[in-house]
Amino acid sequence: MHQHEKLYHIGLCKADLEGADYAILPGDPGRVEKIAALMENARQIGSNREYTSWLAETRGVRVLVMSTGMGGPSTAIGVEELHMLGVSHLIRVGTCGGMQLQVQAGDLVVVNGAIRQEGTSKEYLPIEFPAIADIDVTIALRQAAKELGLPSHTGVVQCKDSFYGQHDPARMPVSYELENKWQAWIRGGALGSEMETAALYTVSQVLGVQAGAVMLCVWNQEREKAGLDQKETHDTTGAIRTAIRAVEILAGV
């Protein structure tokens, strides 16, 4: 691939990345600048469709920050094209809803595996193949959260394609399946629910890319159902700082 050949979806070329091996991937394009601003020499290098991209540095390590949009399809495309440009480490920074009572709003969830209740990953590997994080990235994220003194949990999240299928399953014609599986995931110990990590991990596994994820728990509907103290938070700063510190740990700086 030519250094200046722009890829169709993300709108970036190899020259834009200036050799960056690490990428931090929020879903929301509006969160990209916030993440880059917490590092040095931050500047925007691209914006196409749902993919907004900034380049920054932390302790001399170049880091691409690129949004993936919502859901598995756009995440998979982003991962594919970043791999074409030579990026070797991907860390998703996102949000989730808590599923276990001990996961409170404001806590972090370091994701070591994802339930593939979505469609994108099934076009890569049979459903029996697990969607798991890279162990080194996971360890770095756990260490980073600990160093920063942030409350965190490590475990599995559920990934789905339908946001409202989770939040209002009773009105769906397949409510019997959604509600029964939701209880199964909880009984199995799933920590949270979100929409992108299963695709990220499955595609990364196929391509040989090292991937991990850290989530902010925005709120927990199970705590609300149980009548426990419930709050809601959207401050992703802790998750972002955890991802940046994890990059530094992985890079050995």
Secondary structure as GFF3:
##gff-version 3
##sequence-region A 1 253
A	DSSP	alpha_helix	14	17	.	.	.	ID=ss1
A	DSSP	beta_strand	22	26	.	.	.	ID=ss2
A	DSSP	three_ten_helix	29	31	.	.	.	ID=ss3
A	DSSP	alpha_helix	32	37	.	.	.	ID=ss4
A	DSSP	beta_strand	40	48	.	.	.	ID=ss5
A	DSSP	beta_strand	51	58	.	.	.	ID=ss6
A	DSSP	beta_strand	61	66	.	.	.	ID=ss7
A	DSSP	alpha_helix	72	84	.	.	.	ID=ss8
A	DSSP	beta_strand	89	98	.	.	.	ID=ss9
A	DSSP	beta_strand	108	117	.	.	.	ID=ss10
A	DSSP	three_ten_helix	120	123	.	.	.	ID=ss11
A	DSSP	beta_strand	131	132	.	.	.	ID=ss12
A	DSSP	alpha_helix	135	147	.	.	.	ID=ss13
A	DSSP	beta_strand	152	160	.	.	.	ID=ss14
A	DSSP	alpha_helix	163	167	.	.	.	ID=ss15
A	DSSP	three_ten_helix	169	171	.	.	.	ID=ss16
A	DSSP	alpha_helix	175	188	.	.	.	ID=ss17
A	DSSP	beta_strand	192	194	.	.	.	ID=ss18
A	DSSP	alpha_helix	197	207	.	.	.	ID=ss19
A	DSSP	beta_strand	210	220	.	.	.	ID=ss20
A	DSSP	alpha_helix	221	225	.	.	.	ID=ss21
A	DSSP	alpha_helix	237	251	.	.	.	ID=ss22
###
